[in-house]
């Protein structure tokens, strides 16, 4: 598993995303956790009260790019209509990737 480099966050970034569409009750969080683990990412995925899904993921830029592509691909569960996202510097705040309530 990938580890957050203690003082070298230059290559690591944070993706904060809101995914809209038919993305709840379709295994979206479960599959997002599996994909993030496969990519060596750390962070969280949660269902939002408005029916969207929120994702915060940290990892190497290349892995974050792959997650961004996956979210918009037919491989993502449900039906993704829109992904609002921002990328910033990683903080190292997460130890793993998990679904939260």
LUMDOBA-751769 format. One record per residue: residue number from 0; x, y, z of N, C-alpha, C, O in turn. Coordinates in nm, 3 decimals. Atoms other than C-alpha are relative to their C-alpha. Example, Ala and Ser with C-alpha at 12.3 -4.5 7.8 and 13.67 -1.06 7.14 Angstrom:
BEGIN
num = 0	n.px = 0.089	n.py = -0.119	n.pz = 0.000	ca.px = 1.230	ca.py = -0.450	ca.pz = 0.780	c.px = 0.090	c.py = 0.120	c.pz = 0.000	o.px = 0.194	o.py = 0.118	o.pz = 0.066
num = 1	n.px = -0.082	n.py = -0.119	n.pz = -0.006	ca.px = 1.367	ca.py = -0.106	ca.pz = 0.714	c.px = -0.077	c.py = 0.109	c.pz = 0.073	o.px = -0.026	o.py = 0.220	o.pz = 0.090
END
This chain:
BEGIN
num = 0	n.px = 0.082	n.py = -0.118	n.pz = 0.000	ca.px = 0.000	ca.py = 0.000	ca.pz = 0.000	c.px = 0.086	c.py = 0.125	c.pz = 0.000	o.px = 0.191	o.py = 0.129	o.pz = 0.064
num = 1	n.px = -0.075	n.py = -0.125	n.pz = 0.007	ca.px = 0.117	ca.py = 0.351	ca.pz = -0.078	c.px = -0.006	c.py = 0.073	c.pz = 0.134	o.px = -0.108	o.py = 0.069	o.pz = 0.202
num = 2	n.px = -0.005	n.py = -0.079	n.pz = -0.122	ca.px = 0.223	ca.py = 0.568	ca.pz = 0.214	c.px = 0.020	c.py = 0.146	c.pz = -0.035	o.px = 0.084	o.py = 0.179	o.pz = -0.135
num = 3	n.px = -0.017	n.py = -0.143	n.pz = 0.021	ca.px = 0.205	ca.py = 0.943	ca.pz = 0.242	c.px = 0.140	c.py = 0.038	c.pz = 0.041	o.px = 0.177	o.py = 0.016	o.pz = 0.156
num = 4	n.px = -0.135	n.py = -0.041	n.pz = -0.037	ca.px = 0.561	ca.py = 1.078	ca.pz = 0.231	c.px = -0.007	c.py = 0.114	c.pz = 0.102	o.px = -0.069	o.py = 0.217	o.pz = 0.075
num = 5	n.px = 0.012	n.py = -0.092	n.pz = -0.112	ca.px = 0.604	ca.py = 1.266	ca.pz = 0.559	c.px = 0.021	c.py = 0.146	c.pz = -0.038	o.px = -0.062	o.py = 0.230	o.pz = -0.003
num = 6	n.px = -0.029	n.py = -0.140	n.pz = 0.029	ca.px = 0.758	ca.py = 1.585	ca.pz = 0.423	c.px = -0.002	c.py = 0.033	c.pz = -0.149	o.px = 0.021	o.py = 0.147	o.pz = -0.188
num = 7	n.px = -0.003	n.py = -0.024	n.pz = 0.144	ca.px = 0.732	ca.py = 1.544	ca.pz = 0.046	c.px = -0.138	c.py = -0.020	c.pz = -0.059	o.px = -0.168	o.py = -0.127	o.pz = -0.112
num = 8	n.px = 0.135	n.py = 0.009	n.pz = 0.055	ca.px = 0.374	ca.py = 1.617	ca.pz = -0.059	c.px = -0.006	c.py = 0.054	c.pz = -0.142	o.px = -0.115	o.py = 0.064	o.pz = -0.199
num = 9	n.px = -0.002	n.py = -0.061	n.pz = 0.132	ca.px = 0.484	ca.py = 1.766	ca.pz = -0.391	c.px = -0.069	c.py = -0.082	c.pz = -0.106	o.px = -0.136	o.py = -0.027	o.pz = -0.193
num = 10	n.px = 0.058	n.py = 0.088	n.pz = 0.099	ca.px = 0.370	ca.py = 1.467	ca.pz = -0.591	c.px = -0.142	c.py = -0.041	c.pz = 0.038	o.px = -0.217	o.py = -0.090	o.pz = -0.046
num = 11	n.px = 0.132	n.py = 0.042	n.pz = -0.049	ca.px = 0.059	ca.py = 1.404	ca.pz = -0.379	c.px = -0.096	c.py = 0.118	c.pz = -0.005	o.px = -0.059	o.py = 0.231	o.pz = 0.027
num = 12	n.px = 0.104	n.py = -0.103	n.pz = 0.007	ca.px = -0.265	ca.py = 1.597	ca.pz = -0.432	c.px = -0.127	c.py = -0.052	c.pz = 0.066	o.px = -0.143	o.py = -0.171	o.pz = 0.093
num = 13	n.px = 0.131	n.py = 0.033	n.pz = -0.058	ca.px = -0.614	ca.py = 1.607	ca.pz = -0.283	c.px = -0.108	c.py = 0.033	c.pz = -0.102	o.px = -0.113	o.py = 0.144	o.pz = -0.155
num = 14	n.px = 0.118	n.py = -0.019	n.pz = 0.083	ca.px = -0.925	ca.py = 1.561	ca.pz = -0.495	c.px = -0.120	c.py = 0.012	c.pz = 0.092	o.px = -0.144	o.py = -0.075	o.pz = 0.176
num = 15	n.px = 0.128	n.py = -0.015	n.pz = -0.069	ca.px = -1.249	ca.py = 1.695	ca.pz = -0.349	c.px = -0.106	c.py = 0.004	c.pz = -0.108	o.px = -0.104	o.py = 0.092	o.pz = -0.194
num = 16	n.px = 0.097	n.py = 0.012	n.pz = 0.109	ca.px = -1.544	ca.py = 1.591	ca.pz = -0.563	c.px = -0.141	c.py = -0.023	c.pz = 0.054	o.px = -0.161	o.py = -0.084	o.pz = 0.159
num = 17	n.px = 0.142	n.py = 0.024	n.pz = -0.025	ca.px = -1.922	ca.py = 1.595	ca.pz = -0.559	c.px = -0.054	c.py = -0.064	c.pz = -0.127	o.px = -0.046	o.py = -0.006	o.pz = -0.235
num = 18	n.px = 0.049	n.py = 0.076	n.pz = 0.114	ca.px = -2.079	ca.py = 1.336	ca.pz = -0.786	c.px = -0.153	c.py = -0.001	c.pz = 0.004	o.px = -0.213	o.py = -0.046	o.pz = 0.101
num = 19	n.px = 0.146	n.py = -0.005	n.pz = 0.011	ca.px = -2.440	ca.py = 1.392	ca.pz = -0.900	c.px = -0.049	c.py = -0.102	c.pz = -0.100	o.px = 0.022	o.py = -0.140	o.pz = -0.193
num = 20	n.px = 0.064	n.py = 0.096	n.pz = 0.089	ca.px = -2.677	ca.py = 1.150	ca.pz = -1.069	c.px = -0.066	c.py = -0.108	c.pz = 0.082	o.px = -0.099	o.py = -0.087	o.pz = 0.199
num = 21	n.px = 0.054	n.py = 0.116	n.pz = -0.072	ca.px = -2.817	ca.py = 0.810	ca.pz = -0.975	c.px = 0.119	c.py = -0.074	c.pz = 0.060	o.px = 0.167	o.py = -0.173	o.pz = 0.005
num = 22	n.px = -0.124	n.py = 0.052	n.pz = -0.059	ca.px = -2.526	ca.py = 0.734	ca.pz = -0.742	c.px = -0.016	c.py = -0.050	c.pz = 0.143	o.px = 0.083	o.py = -0.085	o.pz = 0.208
num = 23	n.px = 0.024	n.py = 0.058	n.pz = -0.132	ca.px = -2.689	ca.py = 0.623	ca.pz = -0.417	c.px = -0.084	c.py = -0.126	c.pz = -0.017	o.px = -0.168	o.py = -0.135	o.pz = -0.107
num = 24	n.px = 0.071	n.py = 0.128	n.pz = 0.003	ca.px = -2.820	ca.py = 0.271	ca.pz = -0.348	c.px = 0.032	c.py = -0.082	c.pz = -0.125	o.px = -0.049	o.py = -0.163	o.pz = -0.169
num = 25	n.px = -0.044	n.py = 0.076	n.pz = 0.118	ca.px = -2.625	ca.py = 0.134	ca.pz = -0.647	c.px = 0.140	c.py = -0.058	c.pz = 0.019	o.px = 0.200	o.py = -0.105	o.pz = -0.078
num = 26	n.px = -0.135	n.py = 0.052	n.pz = -0.026	ca.px = -2.298	ca.py = 0.027	ca.pz = -0.479	c.px = 0.111	c.py = 0.098	c.pz = -0.033	o.px = 0.227	o.py = 0.060	o.pz = -0.044
num = 27	n.px = -0.099	n.py = -0.099	n.pz = 0.041	ca.px = -2.124	ca.py = 0.351	ca.pz = -0.570	c.px = 0.110	c.py = 0.017	c.pz = 0.105	o.px = 0.228	o.py = 0.016	o.pz = 0.071
num = 28	n.px = -0.102	n.py = -0.018	n.pz = -0.104	ca.px = -1.949	ca.py = 0.401	ca.pz = -0.235	c.px = 0.090	c.py = -0.123	c.pz = 0.009	o.px = 0.212	o.py = -0.111	o.pz = 0.015
num = 29	n.px = -0.077	n.py = 0.124	n.pz = -0.009	ca.px = -1.842	ca.py = 0.035	ca.pz = -0.216	c.px = 0.101	c.py = -0.010	c.pz = -0.114	o.px = 0.219	o.py = -0.037	o.pz = -0.091
num = 30	n.px = -0.090	n.py = 0.011	n.pz = 0.116	ca.px = -1.697	ca.py = 0.037	ca.pz = -0.568	c.px = 0.105	c.py = 0.110	c.pz = -0.001	o.px = 0.216	o.py = 0.089	o.pz = -0.048
num = 31	n.px = -0.097	n.py = -0.109	n.pz = -0.008	ca.px = -1.530	ca.py = 0.375	ca.pz = -0.510	c.px = 0.110	c.py = -0.035	c.pz = 0.099	o.px = 0.227	o.py = -0.008	o.pz = 0.073
num = 32	n.px = -0.102	n.py = 0.045	n.pz = -0.096	ca.px = -1.355	ca.py = 0.235	ca.pz = -0.202	c.px = 0.092	c.py = -0.101	c.pz = -0.066	o.px = 0.214	o.py = -0.091	o.pz = -0.052
num = 33	n.px = -0.083	n.py = 0.102	n.pz = 0.066	ca.px = -1.236	ca.py = -0.066	ca.pz = -0.405	c.px = 0.094	c.py = 0.064	c.pz = -0.102	o.px = 0.211	o.py = 0.028	o.pz = -0.110
num = 34	n.px = -0.083	n.py = -0.065	n.pz = 0.102	ca.px = -1.111	ca.py = 0.156	ca.pz = -0.688	c.px = 0.111	c.py = 0.082	c.pz = 0.066	o.px = 0.226	o.py = 0.078	o.pz = 0.022
num = 35	n.px = -0.100	n.py = -0.081	n.pz = -0.071	ca.px = -0.935	ca.py = 0.393	ca.pz = -0.447	c.px = 0.109	c.py = -0.088	c.pz = 0.061	o.px = 0.227	o.py = -0.054	o.pz = 0.055
num = 36	n.px = -0.100	n.py = 0.092	n.pz = -0.057	ca.px = -0.765	ca.py = 0.101	ca.pz = -0.270	c.px = 0.090	c.py = -0.055	c.pz = -0.110	o.px = 0.211	o.py = -0.065	o.pz = -0.091
num = 37	n.px = -0.076	n.py = 0.050	n.pz = 0.115	ca.px = -0.657	ca.py = -0.040	ca.pz = -0.608	c.px = 0.104	c.py = 0.103	c.pz = -0.044	o.px = 0.215	o.py = 0.067	o.pz = -0.085
num = 38	n.px = -0.089	n.py = -0.108	n.pz = 0.043	ca.px = -0.500	ca.py = 0.299	ca.pz = -0.687	c.px = 0.095	c.py = 0.048	c.pz = 0.110	o.px = 0.180	o.py = 0.132	o.pz = 0.085
num = 39	n.px = -0.086	n.py = -0.040	n.pz = -0.111	ca.px = -0.334	ca.py = 0.333	ca.pz = -0.345	c.px = -0.035	c.py = 0.135	c.pz = 0.059	o.px = 0.051	o.py = 0.204	o.pz = 0.115
num = 40	n.px = 0.043	n.py = -0.130	n.pz = -0.050	ca.px = -0.540	ca.py = 0.638	ca.pz = -0.248	c.px = -0.046	c.py = -0.009	c.pz = 0.145	o.px = -0.075	o.py = -0.117	o.pz = 0.197
num = 41	n.px = 0.048	n.py = -0.011	n.pz = -0.136	ca.px = -0.641	ca.py = 0.755	ca.pz = 0.097	c.px = -0.109	c.py = 0.106	c.pz = 0.002	o.px = -0.102	o.py = 0.203	o.pz = -0.074
num = 42	n.px = 0.106	n.py = -0.099	n.pz = -0.007	ca.px = -0.957	ca.py = 0.943	ca.pz = 0.192	c.px = -0.133	c.py = -0.059	c.pz = 0.040	o.px = -0.138	o.py = -0.160	o.pz = 0.109
num = 43	n.px = 0.135	n.py = 0.042	n.pz = -0.037	ca.px = -1.334	ca.py = 0.908	ca.pz = 0.224	c.px = -0.096	c.py = 0.017	c.pz = -0.116	o.px = -0.072	o.py = 0.096	o.pz = -0.208
num = 44	n.px = 0.114	n.py = -0.016	n.pz = 0.090	ca.px = -1.653	ca.py = 0.866	ca.pz = 0.024	c.px = -0.124	c.py = -0.007	c.pz = 0.086	o.px = -0.135	o.py = -0.092	o.pz = 0.174
num = 45	n.px = 0.122	n.py = -0.003	n.pz = -0.082	ca.px = -1.995	ca.py = 0.954	ca.pz = 0.166	c.px = -0.121	c.py = 0.037	c.pz = -0.084	o.px = -0.110	o.py = 0.107	o.pz = -0.184
num = 46	n.px = 0.126	n.py = -0.043	n.pz = 0.059	ca.px = -2.359	ca.py = 0.984	ca.pz = 0.067	c.px = -0.036	c.py = 0.134	c.pz = 0.061	o.px = -0.031	o.py = 0.150	o.pz = 0.183
num = 47	n.px = 0.047	n.py = -0.130	n.pz = -0.047	ca.px = -2.479	ca.py = 1.343	ca.pz = 0.091	c.px = -0.153	c.py = -0.002	c.pz = 0.007	o.px = -0.218	o.py = -0.079	o.pz = -0.064
num = 48	n.px = 0.144	n.py = -0.006	n.pz = -0.018	ca.px = -2.833	ca.py = 1.431	ca.pz = 0.201	c.px = -0.076	c.py = 0.037	c.pz = -0.127	o.px = -0.193	o.py = 0.001	o.pz = -0.141
num = 49	n.px = 0.067	n.py = -0.044	n.pz = 0.122	ca.px = -2.912	ca.py = 1.581	ca.pz = -0.140	c.px = 0.002	c.py = -0.106	c.pz = -0.111	o.px = -0.042	o.py = -0.079	o.pz = -0.223
num = 50	n.px = -0.004	n.py = 0.108	n.pz = 0.099	ca.px = -2.856	ca.py = 1.246	ca.pz = -0.321	c.px = 0.132	c.py = -0.011	c.pz = -0.074	o.px = 0.152	o.py = -0.106	o.pz = -0.149
num = 51	n.px = -0.133	n.py = 0.007	n.pz = 0.063	ca.px = -2.503	ca.py = 1.323	ca.pz = -0.438	c.px = 0.093	c.py = -0.082	c.pz = 0.089	o.px = 0.057	o.py = -0.122	o.pz = 0.200
num = 52	n.px = -0.105	n.py = 0.070	n.pz = -0.076	ca.px = -2.186	ca.py = 1.148	ca.pz = -0.324	c.px = 0.121	c.py = 0.092	c.pz = 0.007	o.px = 0.161	o.py = 0.152	o.pz = -0.093
num = 53	n.px = -0.119	n.py = -0.082	n.pz = -0.020	ca.px = -1.889	ca.py = 1.333	ca.pz = -0.177	c.px = 0.123	c.py = -0.087	c.pz = 0.013	o.px = 0.121	o.py = -0.190	o.pz = 0.080
num = 54	n.px = -0.126	n.py = 0.075	n.pz = -0.004	ca.px = -1.533	ca.py = 1.213	ca.pz = -0.224	c.px = 0.113	c.py = 0.097	c.pz = 0.035	o.px = 0.122	o.py = 0.206	o.pz = -0.020
num = 55	n.px = -0.126	n.py = -0.068	n.pz = -0.027	ca.px = -1.210	ca.py = 1.336	ca.pz = -0.071	c.px = 0.106	c.py = -0.108	c.pz = -0.012	o.px = 0.105	o.py = -0.206	o.pz = 0.064
num = 56	n.px = -0.103	n.py = 0.102	n.pz = 0.024	ca.px = -0.909	ca.py = 1.142	ca.pz = -0.201	c.px = 0.136	c.py = 0.066	c.pz = -0.011	o.px = 0.150	o.py = 0.171	o.pz = -0.074
num = 57	n.px = -0.137	n.py = -0.048	n.pz = 0.010	ca.px = -0.537	ca.py = 1.194	ca.pz = -0.161	c.px = 0.090	c.py = -0.110	c.pz = -0.053	o.px = 0.073	o.py = -0.227	o.pz = -0.020
num = 58	n.px = -0.095	n.py = 0.094	n.pz = 0.054	ca.px = -0.257	ca.py = 1.030	ca.pz = -0.351	c.px = 0.083	c.py = 0.063	c.pz = -0.111	o.px = 0.072	o.py = 0.183	o.pz = -0.136
num = 59	n.px = -0.082	n.py = -0.050	n.pz = 0.110	ca.px = -0.011	ca.py = 1.063	ca.pz = -0.636	c.px = -0.089	c.py = 0.057	c.pz = -0.110	o.px = -0.198	o.py = 0.007	o.pz = -0.135
num = 60	n.px = 0.078	n.py = -0.065	n.pz = 0.105	ca.px = -0.130	ca.py = 1.291	ca.pz = -0.916	c.px = -0.049	c.py = -0.098	c.pz = -0.106	o.px = -0.162	o.py = -0.087	o.pz = -0.152
num = 61	n.px = 0.040	n.py = 0.096	n.pz = 0.103	ca.px = -0.136	ca.py = 1.002	ca.pz = -1.163	c.px = -0.116	c.py = -0.087	c.pz = 0.046	o.px = -0.205	o.py = -0.118	o.pz = -0.033
num = 62	n.px = 0.109	n.py = 0.082	n.pz = -0.053	ca.px = -0.362	ca.py = 0.794	ca.pz = -0.937	c.px = -0.127	c.py = 0.082	c.pz = 0.014	o.px = -0.236	o.py = 0.032	o.pz = -0.013
num = 63	n.px = 0.116	n.py = -0.089	n.pz = -0.009	ca.px = -0.593	ca.py = 1.090	ca.pz = -0.874	c.px = -0.060	c.py = 0.021	c.pz = -0.139	o.px = -0.182	o.py = 0.021	o.pz = -0.155
num = 64	n.px = 0.047	n.py = -0.015	n.pz = 0.138	ca.px = -0.616	ca.py = 1.145	ca.pz = -1.249	c.px = -0.078	c.py = -0.124	c.pz = -0.043	o.px = -0.182	o.py = -0.112	o.pz = -0.107
num = 65	n.px = 0.069	n.py = 0.124	n.pz = 0.035	ca.px = -0.713	ca.py = 0.780	ca.pz = -1.293	c.px = -0.136	c.py = -0.008	c.pz = 0.069	o.px = -0.234	o.py = -0.051	o.pz = 0.008
num = 66	n.px = 0.129	n.py = 0.000	n.pz = -0.071	ca.px = -0.986	ca.py = 0.812	ca.pz = -1.026	c.px = -0.096	c.py = 0.098	c.pz = -0.068	o.px = -0.214	o.py = 0.068	o.pz = -0.085
num = 67	n.px = 0.084	n.py = -0.099	n.pz = 0.069	ca.px = -1.116	ca.py = 1.126	ca.pz = -1.201	c.px = -0.055	c.py = -0.058	c.pz = -0.131	o.px = -0.172	o.py = -0.037	o.pz = -0.162
num = 68	n.px = 0.045	n.py = 0.063	n.pz = 0.125	ca.px = -1.135	ca.py = 0.935	ca.pz = -1.531	c.px = -0.105	c.py = -0.107	c.pz = 0.028	o.px = -0.207	o.py = -0.115	o.pz = -0.040
num = 69	n.px = 0.091	n.py = 0.109	n.pz = -0.036	ca.px = -1.305	ca.py = 0.637	ca.pz = -1.364	c.px = -0.137	c.py = 0.054	c.pz = 0.039	o.px = -0.239	o.py = -0.003	o.pz = 0.001
num = 70	n.px = 0.127	n.py = -0.058	n.pz = -0.043	ca.px = -1.572	ca.py = 0.859	ca.pz = -1.206	c.px = -0.090	c.py = 0.037	c.pz = -0.118	o.px = -0.212	o.py = 0.034	o.pz = -0.105
num = 71	n.px = 0.076	n.py = -0.042	n.pz = 0.117	ca.px = -1.679	ca.py = 0.972	ca.pz = -1.554	c.px = -0.018	c.py = -0.112	c.pz = -0.103	o.px = -0.076	o.py = -0.091	o.pz = -0.209
num = 72	n.px = 0.004	n.py = 0.110	n.pz = 0.096	ca.px = -1.651	ca.py = 0.632	ca.pz = -1.721	c.px = -0.122	c.py = -0.090	c.pz = 0.022	o.px = -0.186	o.py = -0.082	o.pz = 0.127
num = 73	n.px = 0.109	n.py = 0.096	n.pz = -0.016	ca.px = -1.914	ca.py = 0.362	ca.pz = -1.780	c.px = 0.029	c.py = -0.102	c.pz = 0.111	o.px = -0.064	o.py = -0.169	o.pz = 0.157
num = 74	n.px = -0.034	n.py = 0.096	n.pz = -0.106	ca.px = -1.728	ca.py = 0.151	ca.pz = -1.519	c.px = -0.048	c.py = 0.046	c.pz = 0.137	o.px = -0.065	o.py = -0.037	o.pz = 0.227
num = 75	n.px = 0.052	n.py = -0.051	n.pz = -0.127	ca.px = -1.852	ca.py = 0.377	ca.pz = -1.237	c.px = -0.144	c.py = -0.048	c.pz = 0.015	o.px = -0.221	o.py = -0.044	o.pz = -0.081
num = 76	n.px = 0.137	n.py = 0.052	n.pz = -0.020	ca.px = -2.170	ca.py = 0.233	ca.pz = -1.082	c.px = -0.105	c.py = 0.111	c.pz = -0.008	o.px = -0.075	o.py = 0.229	o.pz = 0.009
num = 77	n.px = 0.109	n.py = -0.096	n.pz = 0.009	ca.px = -2.507	ca.py = 0.398	ca.pz = -1.125	c.px = 0.008	c.py = 0.079	c.pz = -0.129	o.px = 0.054	o.py = 0.030	o.pz = -0.232
num = 78	n.px = -0.004	n.py = -0.088	n.pz = 0.116	ca.px = -2.540	ca.py = 0.690	ca.pz = -1.362	c.px = 0.053	c.py = 0.136	c.pz = 0.046	o.px = -0.018	o.py = 0.213	o.pz = 0.110
num = 79	n.px = -0.063	n.py = -0.127	n.pz = -0.038	ca.px = -2.301	ca.py = 0.980	ca.pz = -1.310	c.px = -0.042	c.py = 0.105	c.pz = -0.102	o.px = -0.017	o.py = 0.091	o.pz = -0.222
num = 80	n.px = 0.042	n.py = -0.109	n.pz = 0.087	ca.px = -2.449	ca.py = 1.300	ca.pz = -1.450	c.px = 0.099	c.py = 0.116	c.pz = 0.001	o.px = 0.117	o.py = 0.184	o.pz = -0.100
num = 81	n.px = -0.091	n.py = -0.112	n.pz = -0.010	ca.px = -2.195	ca.py = 1.551	ca.pz = -1.324	c.px = 0.099	c.py = -0.025	c.pz = 0.114	o.px = 0.065	o.py = -0.086	o.pz = 0.215
num = 82	n.px = -0.101	n.py = 0.005	n.pz = -0.104	ca.px = -1.872	ca.py = 1.568	ca.pz = -1.124	c.px = 0.056	c.py = 0.140	c.pz = 0.017	o.px = 0.123	o.py = 0.192	o.pz = -0.072
num = 83	n.px = -0.062	n.py = -0.128	n.pz = -0.036	ca.px = -1.782	ca.py = 1.897	ca.pz = -0.957	c.px = 0.122	c.py = -0.035	c.pz = 0.083	o.px = 0.112	o.py = -0.112	o.pz = 0.178
num = 84	n.px = -0.122	n.py = 0.041	n.pz = -0.070	ca.px = -1.424	ca.py = 1.878	ca.pz = -0.839	c.px = 0.098	c.py = 0.113	c.pz = 0.013	o.px = 0.095	o.py = 0.211	o.pz = -0.062
num = 85	n.px = -0.114	n.py = -0.091	n.pz = -0.013	ca.px = -1.125	ca.py = 2.067	ca.pz = -0.717	c.px = 0.119	c.py = -0.085	c.pz = 0.045	o.px = 0.103	o.py = -0.186	o.pz = 0.114
num = 86	n.px = -0.124	n.py = 0.069	n.pz = -0.037	ca.px = -0.765	ca.py = 1.958	ca.pz = -0.675	c.px = 0.086	c.py = 0.101	c.pz = 0.076	o.px = 0.103	o.py = 0.215	o.pz = 0.033
num = 87	n.px = -0.085	n.py = -0.084	n.pz = -0.083	ca.px = -0.541	ca.py = 2.098	ca.pz = -0.404	c.px = 0.116	c.py = -0.084	c.pz = 0.053	o.px = 0.128	o.py = -0.202	o.pz = 0.020
num = 88	n.px = -0.113	n.py = 0.071	n.pz = -0.060	ca.px = -0.230	ca.py = 2.004	ca.pz = -0.211	c.px = -0.050	c.py = -0.100	c.pz = 0.104	o.px = -0.141	o.py = -0.070	o.pz = 0.182
num = 89	n.px = 0.036	n.py = 0.103	n.pz = -0.099	ca.px = -0.259	ca.py = 1.684	ca.pz = -0.007	c.px = 0.044	c.py = 0.044	c.pz = 0.139	o.px = 0.143	o.py = 0.114	o.pz = 0.155
num = 90	n.px = -0.031	n.py = -0.034	n.pz = -0.138	ca.px = -0.261	ca.py = 1.718	ca.pz = 0.370	c.px = 0.056	c.py = -0.117	c.pz = 0.080	o.px = 0.116	o.py = -0.098	o.pz = 0.185
num = 91	n.px = -0.044	n.py = 0.118	n.pz = -0.074	ca.px = -0.182	ca.py = 1.361	ca.pz = 0.474	c.px = -0.092	c.py = -0.034	c.pz = 0.116	o.px = -0.051	o.py = -0.103	o.pz = 0.209
num = 92	n.px = 0.094	n.py = 0.016	n.pz = -0.110	ca.px = -0.493	ca.py = 1.359	ca.pz = 0.695	c.px = -0.060	c.py = -0.141	c.pz = 0.010	o.px = -0.122	o.py = -0.173	o.pz = 0.111
num = 93	n.px = 0.065	n.py = 0.131	n.pz = 0.003	ca.px = -0.602	ca.py = 1.004	ca.pz = 0.601	c.px = 0.100	c.py = -0.114	c.pz = 0.010	o.px = 0.212	o.py = -0.105	o.pz = -0.041
num = 94	n.px = -0.085	n.py = 0.119	n.pz = -0.011	ca.px = -0.460	ca.py = 0.663	ca.pz = 0.687	c.px = -0.039	c.py = -0.108	c.pz = -0.100	o.px = 0.042	o.py = -0.194	o.pz = -0.134
num = 95	n.px = 0.050	n.py = 0.099	n.pz = 0.094	ca.px = -0.673	ca.py = 0.461	ca.pz = 0.445	c.px = -0.113	c.py = 0.065	c.pz = -0.079	o.px = -0.134	o.py = 0.186	o.pz = -0.071
num = 96	n.px = 0.116	n.py = -0.052	n.pz = 0.073	ca.px = -0.974	ca.py = 0.496	ca.pz = 0.216	c.px = -0.121	c.py = -0.076	c.pz = 0.048	o.px = -0.121	o.py = -0.199	o.pz = 0.052
num = 97	n.px = 0.119	n.py = 0.068	n.pz = -0.054	ca.px = -1.319	ca.py = 0.426	ca.pz = 0.356	c.px = -0.126	c.py = 0.078	c.pz = -0.029	o.px = -0.125	o.py = 0.198	o.pz = -0.055
num = 98	n.px = 0.132	n.py = -0.061	n.pz = 0.010	ca.px = -1.688	ca.py = 0.491	ca.pz = 0.323	c.px = -0.039	c.py = 0.047	c.pz = 0.140	o.px = -0.019	o.py = -0.026	o.pz = 0.238
num = 99	n.px = 0.044	n.py = -0.055	n.pz = -0.129	ca.px = -1.827	ca.py = 0.713	ca.pz = 0.601	c.px = -0.145	c.py = 0.042	c.pz = -0.010	o.px = -0.197	o.py = 0.063	o.pz = -0.120
num = 100	n.px = 0.141	n.py = -0.043	n.pz = -0.005	ca.px = -2.176	ca.py = 0.812	ca.pz = 0.709	c.px = -0.010	c.py = 0.148	c.pz = 0.019	o.px = -0.120	o.py = 0.203	o.pz = 0.026
END
